Amino acid sequence: MQDKDLMEKELLIIKGVCDLYLHGTIESSTAEVHCAFKEALNESLDIQNKLYNLMAERGWYKMENAEQTKIDSAKQKYTSNN
């Protein structure tokens, strides 16, 4: 298996882990449990960020720029609802 494939799979896994920890943090019934999930979430987010940066440096994670008209439309939509 290629390095790119491994990193893509690892990134998907860590994103899933972050999602689980986020929900654990939100649904915590005690301060201690909340703190434990929050710390685990922060560590997982750091790992996700490092993986993303490595992939981006190697050109394996490409981002597309949003069209300005779509950005303006989204801004207008959400500011007019307030």
PyRosetta script that sets phi, psi and omega in degrees:
from pyrosetta import init, pose_from_sequence

init()
pose = pose_from_sequence("MQDKDLMEKELLIIKGVCDLYLHGTIESSTAEVHCAFKEALNESLDIQNKLYNLMAERGWYKMENAEQTKIDSAKQKYTSNN")
pose.set_psi(1, 139.9)
pose.set_omega(1, -178.5)
pose.set_phi(2, -74.8)
pose.set_psi(2, 154.2)
pose.set_omega(2, 177.9)
pose.set_phi(3, -57.1)
pose.set_psi(3, -40.8)
pose.set_omega(3, -179.2)
pose.set_phi(4, -60.3)
pose.set_psi(4, -45.2)
pose.set_omega(4, -179.5)
pose.set_phi(5, -63.2)
pose.set_psi(5, -42.2)
pose.set_omega(5, 178.8)
pose.set_phi(6, -62.7)
pose.set_psi(6, -43.9)
pose.set_omega(6, -178.9)
pose.set_phi(7, -68.1)
pose.set_psi(7, -36.3)
pose.set_omega(7, 177.0)
pose.set_phi(8, -62.9)
pose.set_psi(8, -43.7)
pose.set_omega(8, 179.1)
pose.set_phi(9, -65.4)
pose.set_psi(9, -42.0)
pose.set_omega(9, 178.9)
pose.set_phi(10, -63.5)
pose.set_psi(10, -40.1)
pose.set_omega(10, 179.0)
pose.set_phi(11, -64.3)
pose.set_psi(11, -41.8)
pose.set_omega(11, 177.6)
pose.set_phi(12, -62.8)
pose.set_psi(12, -40.6)
pose.set_omega(12, 179.4)
pose.set_phi(13, -64.7)
pose.set_psi(13, -46.4)
pose.set_omega(13, -177.4)
pose.set_phi(14, -67.1)
pose.set_psi(14, -32.0)
pose.set_omega(14, 175.1)
pose.set_phi(15, -64.2)
pose.set_psi(15, -40.7)
pose.set_omega(15, 176.9)
pose.set_phi(16, -64.2)
pose.set_psi(16, -40.5)
pose.set_omega(16, 177.5)
pose.set_phi(17, -61.9)
pose.set_psi(17, -44.2)
pose.set_omega(17, 178.8)
pose.set_phi(18, -59.2)
pose.set_psi(18, -41.7)
pose.set_omega(18, 179.2)
pose.set_phi(19, -61.7)
pose.set_psi(19, -44.2)
pose.set_omega(19, 178.8)
pose.set_phi(20, -63.6)
pose.set_psi(20, -44.5)
pose.set_omega(20, 179.4)
pose.set_phi(21, -65.7)
pose.set_psi(21, -36.8)
pose.set_omega(21, 177.2)
pose.set_phi(22, -60.1)
pose.set_psi(22, -48.5)
pose.set_omega(22, -179.7)
pose.set_phi(23, -66.5)
pose.set_psi(23, -35.8)
pose.set_omega(23, 175.4)
pose.set_phi(24, -62.1)
pose.set_psi(24, -40.6)
pose.set_omega(24, 178.6)
pose.set_phi(25, -64.2)
pose.set_psi(25, -46.9)
pose.set_omega(25, -178.1)
pose.set_phi(26, -63.7)
pose.set_psi(26, -40.1)
pose.set_omega(26, -173.7)
pose.set_phi(27, -91.8)
pose.set_psi(27, 4.3)
pose.set_omega(27, -177.3)
pose.set_phi(28, -59.1)
pose.set_psi(28, 139.5)
pose.set_omega(28, -178.9)
pose.set_phi(29, -96.4)
pose.set_psi(29, -14.5)
pose.set_omega(29, 178.7)
pose.set_phi(30, -132.9)
pose.set_psi(30, 160.6)
pose.set_omega(30, 179.6)
pose.set_phi(31, -63.4)
pose.set_psi(31, -36.9)
pose.set_omega(31, -178.8)
pose.set_phi(32, -65.7)
pose.set_psi(32, -44.8)
pose.set_omega(32, 179.0)
pose.set_phi(33, -66.2)
pose.set_psi(33, -42.2)
pose.set_omega(33, 178.0)
pose.set_phi(34, -57.5)
pose.set_psi(34, -46.6)
pose.set_omega(34, -178.8)
pose.set_phi(35, -63.2)
pose.set_psi(35, -42.0)
pose.set_omega(35, -179.8)
pose.set_phi(36, -63.2)
pose.set_psi(36, -46.3)
pose.set_omega(36, 178.3)
pose.set_phi(37, -65.2)
pose.set_psi(37, -40.2)
pose.set_omega(37, -179.4)
pose.set_phi(38, -63.4)
pose.set_psi(38, -42.5)
pose.set_omega(38, 177.5)
pose.set_phi(39, -64.0)
pose.set_psi(39, -43.4)
pose.set_omega(39, 178.5)
pose.set_phi(40, -63.7)
pose.set_psi(40, -39.5)
pose.set_omega(40, 177.8)
pose.set_phi(41, -62.1)
pose.set_psi(41, -47.0)
pose.set_omega(41, -179.5)
pose.set_phi(42, -61.7)
pose.set_psi(42, -41.5)
pose.set_omega(42, 177.4)
pose.set_phi(43, -64.3)
pose.set_psi(43, -40.7)
pose.set_omega(43, 179.2)
pose.set_phi(44, -66.9)
pose.set_psi(44, -38.4)
pose.set_omega(44, 177.0)
pose.set_phi(45, -63.9)
pose.set_psi(45, -37.1)
pose.set_omega(45, 176.4)
pose.set_phi(46, -63.4)
pose.set_psi(46, -42.6)
pose.set_omega(46, 178.4)
pose.set_phi(47, -63.7)
pose.set_psi(47, -44.8)
pose.set_omega(47, 179.1)
pose.set_phi(48, -59.3)
pose.set_psi(48, -42.2)
pose.set_omega(48, -179.5)
pose.set_phi(49, -64.5)
pose.set_psi(49, -41.8)
pose.set_omega(49, 178.5)
pose.set_phi(50, -63.9)
pose.set_psi(50, -43.3)
pose.set_omega(50, 177.6)
pose.set_phi(51, -61.8)
pose.set_psi(51, -45.9)
pose.set_omega(51, 179.1)
pose.set_phi(52, -58.1)
pose.set_psi(52, -47.5)
pose.set_omega(52, -178.4)
pose.set_phi(53, -61.8)
pose.set_psi(53, -41.8)
pose.set_omega(53, 177.3)
pose.set_phi(54, -61.9)
pose.set_psi(54, -44.1)
pose.set_omega(54, -179.6)
pose.set_phi(55, -66.5)
pose.set_psi(55, -40.8)
pose.set_omega(55, 179.7)
pose.set_phi(56, -64.9)
pose.set_psi(56, -40.3)
pose.set_omega(56, 178.1)
pose.set_phi(57, -60.0)
pose.set_psi(57, -34.8)
pose.set_omega(57, -178.5)
pose.set_phi(58, -89.1)
pose.set_psi(58, 0.0)
pose.set_omega(58, 179.2)
pose.set_phi(59, 77.9)
pose.set_psi(59, 20.0)
pose.set_omega(59, -177.2)
pose.set_phi(60, -95.3)
pose.set_psi(60, -7.8)
pose.set_omega(60, 179.8)
pose.set_phi(61, -134.0)
pose.set_psi(61, 96.5)
pose.set_omega(61, -175.3)
pose.set_phi(62, -99.8)
pose.set_psi(62, 136.7)
pose.set_omega(62, 178.2)
pose.set_phi(63, -107.0)
pose.set_psi(63, 143.0)
pose.set_omega(63, 174.9)
pose.set_phi(64, -101.5)
pose.set_psi(64, 138.7)
pose.set_omega(64, 176.2)
pose.set_phi(65, -74.8)
pose.set_psi(65, 137.3)
pose.set_omega(65, 177.3)
pose.set_phi(66, -76.1)
pose.set_psi(66, 145.0)
pose.set_omega(66, 176.8)
pose.set_phi(67, -69.3)
pose.set_psi(67, 139.2)
pose.set_omega(67, -177.6)
pose.set_phi(68, -58.3)
pose.set_psi(68, -35.4)
pose.set_omega(68, -179.8)
pose.set_phi(69, -64.9)
pose.set_psi(69, -35.6)
pose.set_omega(69, 177.9)
pose.set_phi(70, -70.3)
pose.set_psi(70, -37.8)
pose.set_omega(70, 177.4)
pose.set_phi(71, -63.4)
pose.set_psi(71, -47.8)
pose.set_omega(71, -179.7)
pose.set_phi(72, -61.9)
pose.set_psi(72, -39.5)
pose.set_omega(72, 179.3)
pose.set_phi(73, -64.4)
pose.set_psi(73, -42.8)
pose.set_omega(73, 178.7)
pose.set_phi(74, -64.9)
pose.set_psi(74, -41.9)
pose.set_omega(74, 178.2)
pose.set_phi(75, -59.9)
pose.set_psi(75, -46.2)
pose.set_omega(75, -178.4)
pose.set_phi(76, -63.9)
pose.set_psi(76, -42.4)
pose.set_omega(76, -179.2)
pose.set_phi(77, -59.6)
pose.set_psi(77, -47.2)
pose.set_omega(77, -174.3)
pose.set_phi(78, -84.1)
pose.set_psi(78, -22.6)
pose.set_omega(78, 176.3)
pose.set_phi(79, -82.8)
pose.set_psi(79, -26.6)
pose.set_omega(79, 179.4)
pose.set_phi(80, -78.1)
pose.set_psi(80, -15.4)
pose.set_omega(80, 178.8)
pose.set_phi(81, -82.7)
pose.set_psi(81, -8.0)
pose.set_omega(81, -178.4)
pose.set_phi(82, -82.8)
pose.dump_pdb("model.pdb")
